[in-house]
Amino acid sequence: LFTQRRRATLHGYHRGFYLYSNINRGTLDKPGLVLGLDRGGCCHGVAFRIPAADIETELRMLWRREMLTGAYLPRWLSIRLPETADHQPHQVKALAFVMNRHHAGYAGRLSDTIVVSHLRDASGLYGPAREYLQHTLEGLLKDGLQDPYLARLWAQLQSENK
């Protein structure tokens, strides 16, 4: 439940396939990969405003989803929102979940070839890993956001099907 969603930019972190998924998007035999924020670079995404009255309930659900395995670390980070009516960019603190590099499932930086092979071959409880990439791209595009890295991986997956 949120009252506002806005495009946002996070400096100091970037989006990448850094977490092996042995249940939701893969299996132990064929692990998938899911996205995480890792140090360095810049990431464009969406920030959600949660009403104060709902914060406890919403954070509890978010914690259950994101913090169950310890793969992510919660961090209050400074994000930049688009210009307001006074034409000034707006800086706010936002809760983000960043990669825990000490987690057993942390994949580190993998080549596109390895990432694509995991996305192509893996499927778990939530469906194929390739659908996870597709839905992420579609969600970003719906908000007017382009991610060249994700688009490149998707193009490589698509070219394999021809």
MOSULBEL-V615395 format. One record per run of one state. SS is the DSSP state (helix for helix, strand for strand, loop for the rest). FROM is the first residue (numbers start at 1). LEN is the number of residues. Records with the same first field share a line. If there is no record, write none. Layout:
# MOSULBEL-V615395
SS->FROM-LEN, FROM-LEN
This chain:
# MOSULBEL-V615395
loop->1-3, 22-10, 50-2, 67-5, 82-8, 100-6, 107-5, 122-1, 125-2, 143-5, 161-2
strand->4-18, 32-18, 72-10, 90-10, 106-1, 123-2, 127-2
helix->52-15, 112-10, 129-14, 148-13
